[in-house]
Amino acid sequence: MDMLFLEVDKNVKEYDKVEIIKDNTHIEEIAKYLDTISYEVLTNIGNRVIRKVI
């Protein structure tokens, strides 16, 4: 089962675009927080997640 919880404030409206991972620096920060490497952060994202490069 895939689950994700995000804390948002009252400025976020329904159908607003949400970026979970911003850039390489952000990926490194996530990896450090999870005590792992950036490669694992990216490869552990399930196949059902839509990937869109902007």
Long-range contacts (C-beta under 8 A, 24 or more apart in sequence): 2-46, 2-48, 2-49
